[in-house]
Amino acid sequence: MSIRVVFQMVVIKKSAVRKHYPGGESGFRTDYPLAAEDRYLFGIGSMSGGELEGIRHRLTSAGLALPACSALGDGRRGAIEAHPDIRFEQIAEEPFPQWDARLACDDFDEMAAEGAPIVRWMMEKGWELHLPDDPRAPPRKAPATAKVREVPHDGRLLFGGKGSLTPFRPKQTASPGSAATGRPGEDRPGSPHHDGAGE
C-alpha cells in the first residue's frame, strides 16, 4: 500500500492521527477532505510552500507532534524531510519522475494490535513463525552452553540430588587421541594397526 506524492506533500502516520488528532481519523477527514490516504498514511499536498507551512502549523496546533510522526516529500524529488518509518520510492521516470510514500514500520503497540489476530490464528493451527531480529536493535550475544558436574551416587535411579550448572564457552581444540591416520590408536607401537615401518 502507498500514496502518490503530488506537488509538495506532508505525509502523516494514521496511528498518530488516531491517538492525537481531535476526532481521530474521521475528524481528520472532515478537516481535510481532499487528503490522500491508504491503510496507514494520510497525505496532504500543496503547490505552494507557504500554504504547506500553514497546513503543518495547523496540524501541530491540533495536537500532532510534527515532524516526529510525519515526513515531507516532493512529487519530483522524493523525500525532503525523511522519517525512519516512512519510505519514498520512485515508481516512474518518464515522462517525469513520480514518487510514492508507504509506511515501512509503525509504533510497536499498533503493530502488536494488528498482528494479534494473525498470531492467534497461527497458534491455533500449531504453526510457528520465525522472523529476523529488528535491525535497529543491538545484536544479541551468542547463547552460552552449560556443562553438568555430576554428583557420585550408588547407581540407583535418582530423582533429585545436588549438582551445578556452570556456563562456559567451548574452546576450539584438536580431537584427542587422533594420529596421522585419523583414527584413534593407529600407527602406535603395540597397536594391532602398527606395521613396524620405520623401526
N, C-alpha and C positions, 0 to 999 in steps of 0.2 A: 504494500500500500504506500501511496505517496501523493503529494500535491504538487501541481505545476507552479513553479516560481514565475510570477509575472511582475514586470517592472521592478521596483524595489519592494520587498515583502518582509514583514516581521512574521516569523513562524513560531507558534506558541504550543507548548505541550498541553494537551487536553487534561491531563491529570492535575496540572496546576490550576487550570480554569475551574475544574470541579471543586477543588479544595478552597480556592481563594477569591474567585470572581463572584460578585453578587448575583445570585440566581443560578450559579453553575453554568452548564453548557447551554441551557435554554435561555438564561439571561444574556449570555454572550451572543447567541444567535439573534436575539431581539435587538441588541445594540449594534450588531454588525451583520446585517442580513446578507451581505454580499461576500462574506468571508469564505474562502476555500476551506475544505476540510476532508480528512479521511478518518479512519478509526481512531487515530492517536494524536493528530495535529490540527490546529487551526492556522490559517494563513490570511493576512490582510495586506493587500498590495496597494501601492500608490505610485503615480507618475511623478509626484513632487516630493523631494526630500524634506521640505519644510512641513508638508502635510503629514508625512510619515512620522516625523518627530513629534507632531501634535498627537498622533494616534498612540505612540509609545508613552507619551506623558499621561494620556487619559487611562491607558491600561495600568500604568503604575499607580495612579491615583485611585483606581478601583480596587487595588489590593494585590496585583500580580507583581512578583519580585523579578522585574526585568533587570539585567539580562540572564538571571540565574535559571529561568525556565523558558528561554527563547533564543532564537538565532535570527540573524538578519541576512537576507540573500538578495541577489540581483539576477534577473532573468537572463542576462547575457554573460555574467561573470561567475555565478555561483555564490559561494559564501563570502560575505563581507565581514560579519561578526559571527564566528563559529561557536558552536556549543558541542560538548563532547558526546551528547546523546542524539544529536540531530545530524544526519548526513545529507550533503548536497551532491547529487550525481548528475553528470551531463548525459542527456539521453539523445541529443542530436547536435550535429554541427552545421548541416546545410538545410535550408538556405541561410540560417542564422543559428547561433547556439541556443539550446534550450536546456533548462535545468529542472530537476525535481528535488523535493525535500522529503525525507522519510525519517521516522523515529527508529533508531537502532537500539536504544536501551531506555527503559523507564525507571521510575522510582521502584525500589525493591518491594514495597508494600503493594504497589499497583501490579507488578508482575506476579507476585505471590497470589494475589486475589484472582487474577485472570488465569493463572496456571493451575490453581487448585482443582477445578473440575477435571482437567486432563490427567493430573497425577492421581486423583481418586479413581478415575476410570481404569488407569493402568494398574493400580494396586489391586482393584477388584479382579482383574484378569491374571494377576500374579506376574506381571511384567516389571522389568527394571529398565531405567534409562540412565545411562552414564554420560555426563557432559564434561568437557574440559573445564579446568579451573577458570575463574574470572581473570582475564589478562591484567586487570587493574589491581588485583590482589597480590600481595607479596608471595613469592614462591614458597611452597611447603617444604619442610625438611623431610629427608628420606626417613621412613619409619624404622625405628630401632628393632632389632631382633632380640631374642632373650635366650639365655641358657638356664637349665634347671640343675640345681645342686641336689642330688639325691641323698636321702637320709637312710643309713643302713637299717635293715629290719630282718626278721627271721624267715622271710619268704612267704608269710601269709598274705592273703589279699587284704590290702589296707584301703579304707575309705577316708582316711584322714591322715594326720601326721604333720610334721613340720618340714619346712623347706624354704627356699627363697628363689625369687626370680630376679636375675641381675641383667639389666640391659647392657648390650655390648654391640659393637660393630665388628663383624668378622674381618680378619686381615687376609690379604691375598698371599698364600704360601704355596710352595710346591707340595704335591701329593706325597705323603710319607711312604717309604719303602719302595719307591719306583727306581728302576735301574735303566740301563741303556735300552733294554728290550721293551720297556714299557709295562712289564708285568712284575708284580711283587715277587721277590725271592729268586729271580732268574739270574743266571750267569754269576753265581757266587759259589765259592768252594763249598762242597757238601750239599749243594742243591742238585736235585735229580736232573735239572736242565743244564748243569755245568758240563762243558765238553772238554775241559782241560787245556784249551788253547791258551797259548801264551806262557805255560809253565815250562 
